[in-house]
Structure formats: structure tokens, C-alpha cells
Amino acid sequence: MGYDKAQLEQMNSGKGFIAALDQSGGSTPKALSLYGVEPSDYNGDEEMFKAVHDMRARIILAEDFTSDKVI
């Protein structure tokens, strides 16, 4: 798979940030806690993974989450 020249240029010199929205299951409680969702806010893995899904959805749907700022 080759790289798109515009994407490579954006990675090399663009202003913005790299959005890494994944983590292992073991780090999910910490990621949620840093976002303000405490373990007492959910009950069990199913609710925890729904909370992390909701967190990701809120991030990627934010107006500032565009190709102008996300590398």
C-alpha cells in the first residue's frame, strides 16, 4: 500500500495532532478516568466499552476534528 503524497506532506509538516483513539482493554478504565468517567459511572465491561465508544464518538463528531487539524 503506497502513501498519498498529500497525506505524507501533512504528516511531515502539517500543523495538528495525530488522533490515536484505541487502547487495550486493560487501559480502558484509565482512559475513561482521564476523560472524566470513573469506574463507579459504569457497571461491568459492556457498560465500560459503551462509555469508551460514546467518548470516541463525541471526539470524532466535534467541529474541530477535521482534516485541517487531525494528521
N, CA, C and O of each residue as an XYZ file, in Angstrom:
284
protein
N       0.844     -1.171      0.000
C       0.000      0.000      0.000
C       0.891      1.237      0.000
O       1.747      1.380      0.873
N       0.705      2.115     -0.950
C       1.513      3.316     -1.054
C       0.930      4.465     -0.253
O      -0.211      4.419      0.207
N       1.734      5.478     -0.103
C       1.296      6.672      0.612
C       0.812      7.722     -0.373
O       1.390      7.883     -1.448
N      -0.214      8.415     -0.022
C      -0.683      9.566     -0.773
C       0.277     10.715     -0.468
O       0.575     10.971      0.699
N       0.765     11.409     -1.493
C       1.748     12.481     -1.288
C       1.220     13.582     -0.376
O       1.962     14.098      0.459
N      -0.040     13.947     -0.522
C      -0.617     14.997      0.328
C      -0.662     14.550      1.786
O      -0.399     15.346      2.688
N      -0.993     13.282      2.019
C      -1.024     12.768      3.392
C       0.376     12.746      3.986
O       0.564     13.106      5.148
N       1.360     12.326      3.195
C       2.735     12.288      3.674
C       3.229     13.699      4.006
O       3.905     13.901      5.015
N       2.895     14.660      3.168
C       3.276     16.054      3.430
C       2.616     16.564      4.711
O       3.249     17.267      5.500
N       1.363     16.216      4.916
C       0.650     16.622      6.138
C       1.344     16.035      7.368
O       1.487     16.720      8.381
N       1.772     14.784      7.289
C       2.469     14.163      8.423
C       3.822     14.824      8.670
O       4.230     15.003      9.817
N       4.511     15.184      7.598
C       5.848     15.765      7.729
C       5.842     17.203      8.212
O       6.696     17.583      9.012
N       4.904     18.009      7.748
C       4.993     19.432      8.058
C       3.675     20.081      8.460
O       3.634     21.286      8.711
N       2.618     19.315      8.525
C       1.323     19.889      8.862
C       1.206     20.269     10.325
O       1.891     19.719     11.187
N       0.332     21.211     10.583
C       0.020     21.590     11.954
C      -1.209     20.803     12.367
O      -2.184     20.731     11.619
N      -1.170     20.227     13.523
C      -2.291     19.443     14.000
C      -1.820     18.369     14.953
O      -0.746     18.470     15.548
N      -2.618     17.359     15.089
C      -2.302     16.282     16.016
C      -2.694     14.951     15.398
O      -3.527     14.886     14.494
N      -2.077     13.894     15.903
C      -2.414     12.542     15.478
C      -3.435     12.012     16.467
O      -3.194     12.010     17.674
N      -4.551     11.571     15.969
C      -5.614     11.062     16.836
C      -5.468      9.555     16.972
O      -5.719      8.812     16.023
N      -5.069      9.112     18.138
C      -4.959      7.685     18.431
C      -6.051      7.359     19.439
O      -5.902      7.623     20.633
N      -7.133      6.795     18.965
C      -8.299      6.580     19.820
C      -8.471      5.125     20.223
O      -9.568      4.713     20.598
N      -7.418      4.354     20.152
C      -7.529      2.967     20.562
C      -6.673      2.736     21.806
O      -5.755      3.503     22.095
N      -6.980      1.696     22.514
C      -6.186      1.275     23.656
C      -6.574     -0.160     23.958
O      -7.614     -0.645     23.513
N      -5.734     -0.826     24.714
C      -6.063     -2.200     25.082
C      -7.157     -2.181     26.140
O      -7.369     -1.170     26.811
N      -7.841     -3.292     26.282
C      -8.909     -3.382     27.278
C      -8.436     -3.056     28.679
O      -9.196     -2.524     29.488
N      -7.177     -3.374     28.972
C      -6.648     -3.115     30.300
C      -6.465     -1.640     30.605
O      -6.475     -1.243     31.770
N      -6.296     -0.822     29.570
C      -6.091      0.609     29.795
C      -7.376      1.422     29.654
O      -7.364      2.635     29.863
N      -8.477      0.770     29.304
C      -9.738      1.484     29.099
C     -10.199      2.232     30.340
O     -10.589      3.394     30.222
N     -10.177      1.624     31.532
C     -10.613      2.377     32.718
C      -9.797      3.655     32.938
O     -10.355      4.685     33.317
N      -8.487      3.596     32.705
C      -7.656      4.788     32.883
C      -7.999      5.841     31.831
O      -8.102      7.025     32.151
N      -8.178      5.415     30.574
C      -8.539      6.366     29.512
C      -9.852      7.056     29.846
O      -9.974      8.270     29.686
N     -10.829      6.297     30.307
C     -12.118      6.879     30.681
C     -11.970      7.825     31.862
O     -12.580      8.894     31.888
N     -11.160      7.431     32.839
C     -10.956      8.266     34.020
C     -10.327      9.606     33.640
O     -10.717     10.648     34.167
N      -9.354      9.580     32.724
C      -8.732     10.826     32.266
C      -9.735     11.702     31.528
O      -9.573     12.921     31.465
N     -10.760     11.086     30.977
C     -11.824     11.802     30.270
C     -12.912     12.276     31.232
O     -13.780     13.063     30.855
N     -12.861     11.791     32.486
C     -13.837     12.206     33.492
C     -14.905     11.184     33.803
O     -15.854     11.476     34.530
N     -14.761      9.975     33.256
C     -15.719      8.896     33.516
C     -15.051      7.913     34.472
O     -14.087      7.240     34.108
N     -15.565      7.837     35.683
C     -14.979      6.991     36.719
C     -15.583      5.588     36.693
O     -16.695      5.404     36.199
N     -14.860      4.598     37.219
C     -15.389      3.228     37.255
C     -16.762      3.115     37.922
O     -17.542      2.225     37.584
N     -17.057      3.999     38.851
C     -18.374      3.967     39.507
C     -19.491      4.442     38.571
O     -20.671      4.294     38.891
N     -19.122      5.013     37.413
C     -20.109      5.505     36.452
C     -20.618      4.418     35.511
O     -21.577      4.642     34.771
N     -19.992      3.249     35.529
C     -20.432      2.138     34.681
C     -20.344      0.839     35.466
O     -19.622      0.750     36.459
N     -21.083     -0.166     35.014
C     -21.154     -1.441     35.712
C     -20.771     -2.561     34.748
O     -21.584     -2.975     33.921
N     -19.549     -3.045     34.852
C     -19.102     -4.164     34.034
C     -18.520     -3.736     32.694
O     -18.576     -2.571     32.300
N     -17.955     -4.735     32.007
C     -17.266     -4.467     30.746
C     -18.173     -3.895     29.666
O     -17.767     -2.984     28.943
N     -19.387     -4.407     29.541
C     -20.280     -3.941     28.482
C     -20.546     -2.439     28.611
O     -20.477     -1.707     27.624
N     -20.846     -1.987     29.818
C     -21.087     -0.553     30.032
C     -19.803      0.254     29.865
O     -19.832      1.384     29.376
N     -18.672     -0.333     30.275
C     -17.390      0.353     30.125
C     -17.090      0.574     28.642
O     -16.689      1.670     28.249
N     -17.281     -0.460     27.817
C     -16.989     -0.315     26.393
C     -17.991      0.601     25.700
O     -17.645      1.253     24.715
N     -19.212      0.662     26.190
C     -20.175      1.629     25.652
C     -19.718      3.046     25.999
O     -19.823      3.957     25.178
N     -19.212      3.226     27.221
C     -18.730      4.548     27.635
C     -17.549      4.993     26.776
O     -17.469      6.163     26.401
N     -16.633      4.080     26.460
C     -15.484      4.454     25.631
C     -15.938      4.714     24.192
O     -15.388      5.586     23.519
N     -16.925      3.972     23.723
C     -17.483      4.244     22.395
C     -18.110      5.640     22.360
O     -17.896      6.398     21.414
N     -18.874      5.969     23.384
C     -19.502      7.294     23.461
C     -18.450      8.402     23.504
O     -18.624      9.455     22.890
N     -17.357      8.158     24.233
C     -16.272      9.130     24.315
C     -15.667      9.347     22.932
O     -15.486     10.486     22.502
N     -15.358      8.262     22.240
C     -14.769      8.371     20.900
C     -15.713      9.084     19.940
O     -15.286      9.933     19.158
N     -16.997      8.737     20.000
C     -17.978      9.368     19.108
C     -18.025     10.872     19.346
O     -18.083     11.652     18.395
N     -18.001     11.279     20.607
C     -18.040     12.711     20.913
C     -16.806     13.417     20.360
O     -16.900     14.532     19.846
N     -15.659     12.768     20.465
C     -14.422     13.360     19.960
C     -14.476     13.506     18.441
O     -14.218     14.588     17.913
N     -14.807     12.427     17.735
C     -14.731     12.491     16.273
C     -15.849     13.314     15.651
O     -15.741     13.737     14.500
N     -16.921     13.545     16.399
C     -18.009     14.371     15.882
C     -17.844     15.855     16.213
O     -18.637     16.687     15.771
N     -16.804     16.181     16.998
C     -16.552     17.577     17.361
C     -16.201     18.391     16.118
O     -15.540     17.890     15.208
N     -16.644     19.639     16.085
C     -16.399     20.517     14.936
C     -14.912     20.685     14.623
O     -14.541     20.846     13.460
N     -14.062     20.650     15.647
C     -12.624     20.841     15.436
C     -11.915     19.587     14.938
O     -10.738     19.651     14.583
N     -12.592     18.473     14.906
C     -11.984     17.215     14.472
C     -12.105     17.126     12.947
O     -12.948     16.400     12.420
N     -11.245     17.878     12.250
C     -11.283     17.944     10.789
C      -9.905     17.635     10.224
O      -8.919     17.577     10.959
N      -9.846     17.440      8.930
C      -8.566     17.155      8.285
C      -7.606     18.340      8.361
O      -6.412     18.181      8.109
N      -8.109     19.517      8.701
C      -7.225     20.669      8.883
C      -6.379     20.547     10.142
O      -5.280     21.096     10.212
N      -6.891     19.826     11.139
C      -6.196     19.739     12.422
C      -5.755     18.331     12.787
O      -4.837     18.159     13.589
N      -6.392     17.331     12.211
C      -6.039     15.947     12.526
C      -5.095     15.436     11.454
O      -5.424     15.446     10.269
N      -3.930     14.993     11.871
C      -2.939     14.474     10.923
C      -3.171     12.983     10.761
O      -2.454     12.325     10.007
